[in-house]
Amino acid sequence: MPAIARTPARQPRSRLGAGLLLAPLLAVGALGAVAASPPTPAGHLDTSAREADTATWANASDAAQDRDRVDVRLSLASTAAVPLGTRAVRVAAAQKGKPYRWGAAGPTAFDCSGLVHYVYDARLAQDLPRTANAQRLDTTRVSRSGVRPGDLIFFMRSGKAYHVGIYAGSGKVWHAPKPGKRVELVRIWTSGWVAGRVR
């Protein structure tokens, strides 16, 4: 009896078609998997993302702080180029015309030592006492021939300073004179004075 030839079973068209359609997609997926970094366990996905974000933020923050430090250093350097006394005279001059008021230390009114305290302590960050005689005792004595702008001129009576002004140069001082007067620039009117320098 002749052998019966068996015909190979045919795959259904739908399955064969699906396989052909999926093959390119699977290949692309495989290439993507090779190129991608090793998978991270699901429980660590959020933590890794947070750590990456934190690192990025920290780097940006460090860079910003570095820029700020440079800005501060440049600012201080440019300010330091102007002598302290010169800056003091500028600040004092900016108070011109503000009224005298006993016990006032600015910014809208002053007594004599209040003006000095405002200029040096409040505006120029130099630690200085509040009253005229205490300021005299706290500063470095300067000879009359060595006096320069920004030095303090203490007007003396009985061995104590009763009034103080800021030397502006050319024999003149900025001061807050007395009730009814305003901050003004005047020539030193007496020989009874000593000079002190803020350091």
Secondary structure, DSSP 8 states (H G I E B T S, - for coil): ------------HHHHHHHHHHHHHHHHHHHHHHHS-----GGGHHHHHHHHHHHHHHHHHHHHHHHHHHHHHHHHHHHHTS-HHHHHHHHHHTTTT-BB-TT-BSSS-B-HHHHHHIIIIIIT-----SSHHHHHHHSEEE-GGG--TT-EEEEEETTEEEEEEEEEETTEEEE--STT-B-EEEE---S-EEEEE--
